[in-house]
Amino acid sequence: MIVIYDSKTGNVDRFVKKLNLECYKVVPQLKVNKPFVLITYTTGFGQAPNTTLEFLESNFVFLRGVASSGNQNWGKSYAKAADIVSKQYSVPVILKFELSGTEEDINKFILEVRNIV
């Protein structure tokens, strides 16, 4: 299973660097033709980033799960991008993590990815 990720401030970049998985960053021309999980960030007041949503428009067929970074200071909007993507594409939220995540978050993410496979 591959990991596709979107990062703005570097938190998600730092998270994926801790994974021992095949990871690709969202870029406009990226096309995916095999199952993947998505890691994104939450922006604004609980929105999914436009770059993530645009990527999914043409790649959602192979989406199997979603995770999001966030900041718990935002309360109910914490990592809400995962909820948005989950609802729109009927995939499970596999993890919400704060900022760049902890070692426990990394282990849980890897376990959830293995469960999807």
Phi, psi and omega in degrees: 000132178264161179244127173251135184222155177233134183218140178247309185264354180104350180298314180291323175305313180295323179298309184292334178293340178274349181275149174255055183229161177286116186234141178227135180277142178297126171224155186307323185270002183294125175238132183244132181236028174208163183303141179212160168249150184249136169241127179226185178238166177255136184236167178057228181252046178104032179255156170278143181294146179301323180298321178293312182296320178294319177300316183292332180307321182252001184231006187295338185304325184260005179291128182242345179184164183220145174228156179215145170271163179188188179227123185296346175298341181273005175058236183296342179271000181303120177052032184294340178304324178298318179296320180297310181295318180302312181293316183293326186244008176054050176236156181285148168279117183265342179189143166239130182226151181273133177052245181258012174080165178249174176299322177298319177298318179300312181298318179294318179300312181299317178299315179296321177297316179297324178294327178289320181298000000 
